[in-house]
């Protein structure tokens, strides 16, 4: 039996980009993420929260150890 695919996470190639922070440009590694999902099954707000959680987990992976 094959389960239906209701969401697909796309991960692009990471690259260095200049980000303006605290009055100056600094190099930062950026990883493009995209999420395609079936709106009939997944609420858009839930999808946005998942992407935000994923981005935070990738930024600070050690926090996943403390997450309950």
TORFIVEX-495167 format. One line per field, with one value per atom (N, C-alpha, C, CB): x, y, z; residue in one letter; atom name. Coordinates in Angstrom, 3 decimals, always signed. Glycine has a CB too. Example, Ala and Ser with C-alpha at 12.3 -4.5 7.8 and 13.67 -1.06 7.14 Angstrom:
REM residues 2
u +13.190 / +12.300 / +13.200 / +11.308 / +12.850 / +13.670 / +12.900 / +14.084 .
v -5.690 / -4.500 / -3.300 / -4.473 / -2.250 / -1.060 / +0.030 / -0.598 .
w +7.800 / +7.800 / +7.800 / +9.046 / +7.080 / +7.140 / +7.870 / +5.725 .
resn A / A / A / A / S / S / S / S .
name N / CA / C / CB / N / CA / C / CB .
//
This chain:
REM residues 68
u +0.843 / +0.000 / +0.887 / -0.958 / +0.520 / +1.281 / +0.492 / +1.622 / +1.122 / +0.460 / +0.468 / +1.151 / -0.575 / -0.611 / +0.412 / -2.017 / +0.947 / +1.867 / +1.054 / +2.971 / +1.004 / +0.226 / +1.115 / -0.634 / +2.431 / +3.358 / +4.720 / +3.480 / +5.396 / +6.735 / +7.608 / +6.724 / +8.712 / +9.658 / +10.769 / +10.232 / +10.948 / +12.028 / +13.179 / +11.530 / +14.386 / +15.589 / +16.519 / +16.290 / +16.862 / +17.755 / +19.210 / +17.412 / +20.062 / +21.502 / +21.841 / +22.331 / +22.577 / +22.999 / +24.054 / +23.544 / +24.001 / +25.013 / +25.221 / +24.602 / +26.411 / +26.732 / +26.049 / +28.275 / +25.391 / +24.766 / +25.124 / +23.226 / +25.169 / +25.424 / +24.111 / +26.057 / +24.070 / +22.877 / +23.204 / +22.412 / +22.303 / +22.504 / +22.040 / +21.737 / +22.976 / +22.683 / +23.464 / +23.026 / +22.812 / +23.468 / +24.330 / +24.321 / +23.814 / +24.486 / +25.575 / +25.056 / +25.750 / +26.771 / +26.363 / +28.131 / +26.983 / +26.723 / +27.646 / +26.913 / +27.072 / +27.846 / +27.514 / +27.559 / +28.504 / +28.209 / +27.434 / +29.520 / +26.455 / +25.659 / +25.282 / +24.386 / +25.355 / +24.977 / +23.453 / +25.633 / +22.863 / +21.411 / +21.009 / +20.900 / +19.976 / +19.465 / +17.999 / +19.622 / +17.693 / +16.302 / +15.460 / +16.232 / +14.307 / +13.351 / +12.013 / +13.211 / +11.303 / +9.938 / +9.091 / +9.904 / +7.833 / +6.917 / +5.682 / +6.540 / +5.425 / +4.196 / +3.310 / +4.483 / +2.037 / +1.154 / -0.265 / +1.174 / -1.034 / -2.424 / -3.269 / -2.908 / -3.832 / -4.609 / -5.886 / -4.962 / -6.288 / -7.493 / -7.216 / -8.023 / -5.947 / -5.593 / -4.758 / -4.857 / -4.006 / -3.098 / -3.468 / -1.620 / -3.660 / -3.947 / -2.673 / -4.501 / -2.810 / -1.661 / -0.902 / -2.106 / -1.619 / -0.954 / -0.092 / -1.992 / -0.577 / +0.218 / +1.466 / -0.621 / +1.330 / +2.483 / +3.518 / +2.037 / +3.064 / +3.982 / +4.699 / +3.223 / +3.965 / +4.599 / +5.640 / +3.538 / +5.350 / +6.317 / +7.587 / +5.704 / +7.442 / +8.630 / +9.440 / +8.229 / +8.765 / +9.469 / +10.215 / +8.482 / +9.563 / +10.205 / +11.426 / +9.208 / +11.283 / +12.389 / +13.564 / +11.922 / +13.273 / +14.338 / +15.068 / +13.760 / +14.319 / +14.948 / +15.770 / +13.885 / +15.278 / +16.015 / +17.321 / +15.158 / +17.316 / +18.538 / +19.522 / +18.201 / +18.985 / +19.858 / +20.542 / +19.059 / +19.823 / +20.367 / +20.005 / +19.835 / +20.708 / +20.325 / +20.428 / +21.176 / +21.279 / +21.396 / +20.121 / +22.565 / +19.306 / +18.049 / +17.068 / +17.417 / +17.254 / +16.374 / +16.534 / +16.674 / +17.714 / +17.931 / +17.112 / +19.407 / +16.863 / +16.107 / +14.618 / +16.621 / +14.212 / +12.811 / +12.055 / +12.673 / +10.918 / +10.105 / +8.884 / +9.711 .
v -1.186 / +0.000 / +1.249 / -0.002 / +2.196 / +3.443 / +4.588 / +3.767 / +5.304 / +6.439 / +7.639 / +6.797 / +8.443 / +9.617 / +10.660 / +10.239 / +11.382 / +12.470 / +13.755 / +12.594 / +14.295 / +15.511 / +16.739 / +15.370 / +16.521 / +17.650 / +17.228 / +18.165 / +18.165 / +17.932 / +19.107 / +17.761 / +18.800 / +19.820 / +19.912 / +19.504 / +21.080 / +21.314 / +22.028 / +22.127 / +21.524 / +22.114 / +22.488 / +21.129 / +23.760 / +24.229 / +24.144 / +25.653 / +24.661 / +24.659 / +25.851 / +24.709 / +25.594 / +26.660 / +27.515 / +26.080 / +28.821 / +29.721 / +30.912 / +30.203 / +31.479 / +32.666 / +33.887 / +32.882 / +34.680 / +35.920 / +37.020 / +35.765 / +38.239 / +39.390 / +39.806 / +40.581 / +39.798 / +40.168 / +41.427 / +38.998 / +42.404 / +43.667 / +43.504 / +44.833 / +43.589 / +43.460 / +44.515 / +42.038 / +45.151 / +46.091 / +47.110 / +45.333 / +47.652 / +48.726 / +48.312 / +49.632 / +47.017 / +46.589 / +45.275 / +46.432 / +44.997 / +43.753 / +42.665 / +43.934 / +41.479 / +40.348 / +39.116 / +40.084 / +38.279 / +37.056 / +36.071 / +36.402 / +35.433 / +34.452 / +33.323 / +35.106 / +32.117 / +30.955 / +30.839 / +29.657 / +30.887 / +30.849 / +29.533 / +32.080 / +28.884 / +27.628 / +27.830 / +26.459 / +27.872 / +28.054 / +26.814 / +28.370 / +27.030 / +25.968 / +26.341 / +25.740 / +25.347 / +25.576 / +24.376 / +25.810 / +24.631 / +23.570 / +23.645 / +23.679 / +22.569 / +22.443 / +21.445 / +21.994 / +21.777 / +20.887 / +20.971 / +21.247 / +19.954 / +19.858 / +20.699 / +18.362 / +21.772 / +22.690 / +22.047 / +23.941 / +20.948 / +20.266 / +19.525 / +19.290 / +19.200 / +18.418 / +19.177 / +17.198 / +20.168 / +20.892 / +22.369 / +20.694 / +22.921 / +24.338 / +25.144 / +24.643 / +26.260 / +27.086 / +27.598 / +28.245 / +27.922 / +28.403 / +27.302 / +28.900 / +26.065 / +24.947 / +24.735 / +23.659 / +24.859 / +24.711 / +25.798 / +24.751 / +27.026 / +28.128 / +27.912 / +29.464 / +27.438 / +27.147 / +26.038 / +26.748 / +25.015 / +23.944 / +24.480 / +22.834 / +25.314 / +25.864 / +26.731 / +26.676 / +27.515 / +28.347 / +27.472 / +29.279 / +26.402 / +25.476 / +24.827 / +24.394 / +24.411 / +23.780 / +24.738 / +23.279 / +25.977 / +26.972 / +27.206 / +28.302 / +27.307 / +27.510 / +26.287 / +27.813 / +25.097 / +23.872 / +23.795 / +22.630 / +24.228 / +24.224 / +25.301 / +24.425 / +26.424 / +27.496 / +27.112 / +28.780 / +26.404 / +26.038 / +24.585 / +26.990 / +23.631 / +22.217 / +21.690 / +21.372 / +22.260 / +21.771 / +22.001 / +22.441 / +22.969 / +23.204 / +22.054 / +24.497 / +21.239 / +20.082 / +19.076 / +19.404 / +19.034 / +18.106 / +18.493 / +18.054 / +19.778 / +20.259 / +20.345 / +21.604 / +20.222 / +20.323 / +19.093 / +20.508 / +19.311 / +18.181 / +18.040 / +18.359 .
w +0.000 / +0.000 / +0.000 / +1.226 / -0.801 / -0.895 / -0.269 / -2.368 / +0.648 / +1.288 / +0.344 / +2.630 / +0.391 / -0.495 / -0.068 / -0.508 / -1.027 / -0.737 / -0.619 / -1.841 / +0.588 / +0.801 / +0.926 / +2.041 / +1.060 / +1.143 / +0.608 / +2.603 / -0.020 / -0.543 / -0.119 / -2.104 / +0.536 / +0.962 / -0.071 / +2.373 / -0.623 / -1.574 / -0.894 / -2.775 / -1.113 / -0.528 / -1.672 / +0.481 / -1.758 / -2.809 / -2.387 / -3.190 / -3.221 / -2.942 / -2.046 / -4.269 / -0.987 / -0.085 / -0.771 / +1.243 / -0.508 / -1.064 / -0.134 / -2.475 / -0.218 / +0.580 / -0.035 / +0.665 / +0.812 / +0.372 / +1.354 / +0.250 / +0.858 / +1.729 / +2.374 / +0.934 / +3.698 / +4.463 / +5.260 / +5.412 / +5.216 / +5.921 / +7.367 / +5.217 / +8.322 / +9.743 / +10.512 / +10.255 / +11.431 / +12.346 / +11.612 / +13.345 / +10.516 / +9.807 / +8.838 / +10.772 / +8.615 / +7.666 / +6.996 / +8.372 / +5.861 / +5.152 / +5.686 / +3.626 / +5.909 / +6.392 / +5.545 / +7.899 / +5.264 / +4.508 / +5.387 / +3.987 / +4.785 / +5.522 / +4.578 / +6.142 / +5.068 / +4.275 / +4.264 / +4.837 / +3.077 / +2.931 / +2.252 / +2.110 / +2.772 / +2.233 / +1.848 / +3.268 / +0.548 / +0.135 / +0.450 / -1.364 / +1.067 / +1.362 / +0.741 / +2.901 / +0.244 / -0.235 / +0.153 / -1.784 / +0.440 / +0.836 / -0.039 / +2.338 / -0.748 / -1.530 / -0.812 / -3.013 / -0.660 / +0.103 / -0.441 / +1.608 / -0.114 / -0.534 / +0.429 / -0.566 / -0.061 / +0.779 / +1.314 / -0.007 / +0.720 / +1.207 / +2.504 / +0.152 / +2.764 / +3.944 / +4.964 / +3.525 / +4.512 / +5.397 / +5.397 / +4.963 / +6.589 / +6.737 / +6.459 / +8.157 / +5.753 / +5.407 / +6.620 / +4.579 / +7.696 / +8.909 / +9.523 / +9.935 / +9.500 / +10.015 / +9.167 / +10.051 / +7.865 / +6.973 / +7.233 / +5.507 / +7.447 / +7.732 / +9.064 / +7.750 / +10.069 / +11.363 / +11.232 / +12.402 / +10.419 / +10.206 / +9.550 / +9.346 / +8.518 / +7.855 / +8.802 / +6.627 / +9.643 / +10.619 / +11.622 / +11.352 / +12.095 / +13.031 / +12.386 / +13.494 / +11.129 / +10.419 / +10.247 / +9.058 / +9.885 / +9.717 / +11.039 / +9.185 / +12.131 / +13.434 / +13.843 / +14.499 / +13.523 / +13.855 / +13.077 / +13.565 / +11.822 / +11.023 / +11.485 / +9.551 / +11.982 / +12.471 / +13.776 / +12.666 / +14.651 / +15.956 / +16.271 / +17.064 / +15.683 / +15.845 / +17.269 / +14.964 / +18.110 / +19.480 / +20.284 / +20.172 / +19.869 / +20.575 / +20.391 / +20.100 / +19.352 / +19.147 / +20.284 / +17.792 / +20.877 / +21.990 / +23.208 / +22.358 / +23.402 / +24.543 / +24.253 / +24.969 / +22.988 / +22.604 / +23.055 / +21.092 / +23.706 / +24.189 / +23.348 / +25.656 .
resn X / X / X / X / X / X / X / X / X / X / X / X / X / X / X / X / X / X / X / X / X / X / X / X / X / X / X / X / X / X / X / X / X / X / X / X / X / X / X / X / X / X / X / X / X / X / X / X / X / X / X / X / X / X / X / X / X / X / X / X / X / X / X / X / X / X / X / X / X / X / X / X / X / X / X / X / X / X / X / X / X / X / X / X / X / X / X / X / X / X / X / X / X / X / X / X / X / X / X / X / X / X / X / X / X / X / X / X / X / X / X / X / X / X / X / X / X / X / X / X / X / X / X / X / X / X / X / X / X / X / X / X / X / X / X / X / X / X / X / X / X / X / X / X / X / X / X / X / X / X / X / X / X / X / X / X / X / X / X / X / X / X / X / X / X / X / X / X / X / X / X / X / X / X / X / X / X / X / X / X / X / X / X / X / X / X / X / X / X / X / X / X / X / X / X / X / X / X / X / X / X / X / X / X / X / X / X / X / X / X / X / X / X / X / X / X / X / X / X / X / X / X / X / X / X / X / X / X / X / X / X / X / X / X / X / X / X / X / X / X / X / X / X / X / X / X / X / X / X / X / X / X / X / X / X / X / X / X / X / X / X / X / X / X / X / X / X / X / X / X / X / X .
name N / CA / C / CB / N / CA / C / CB / N / CA / C / CB / N / CA / C / CB / N / CA / C / CB / N / CA / C / CB / N / CA / C / CB / N / CA / C / CB / N / CA / C / CB / N / CA / C / CB / N / CA / C / CB / N / CA / C / CB / N / CA / C / CB / N / CA / C / CB / N / CA / C / CB / N / CA / C / CB / N / CA / C / CB / N / CA / C / CB / N / CA / C / CB / N / CA / C / CB / N / CA / C / CB / N / CA / C / CB / N / CA / C / CB / N / CA / C / CB / N / CA / C / CB / N / CA / C / CB / N / CA / C / CB / N / CA / C / CB / N / CA / C / CB / N / CA / C / CB / N / CA / C / CB / N / CA / C / CB / N / CA / C / CB / N / CA / C / CB / N / CA / C / CB / N / CA / C / CB / N / CA / C / CB / N / CA / C / CB / N / CA / C / CB / N / CA / C / CB / N / CA / C / CB / N / CA / C / CB / N / CA / C / CB / N / CA / C / CB / N / CA / C / CB / N / CA / C / CB / N / CA / C / CB / N / CA / C / CB / N / CA / C / CB / N / CA / C / CB / N / CA / C / CB / N / CA / C / CB / N / CA / C / CB / N / CA / C / CB / N / CA / C / CB / N / CA / C / CB / N / CA / C / CB / N / CA / C / CB / N / CA / C / CB / N / CA / C / CB / N / CA / C / CB / N / CA / C / CB / N / CA / C / CB / N / CA / C / CB / N / CA / C / CB / N / CA / C / CB / N / CA / C / CB / N / CA / C / CB .
//
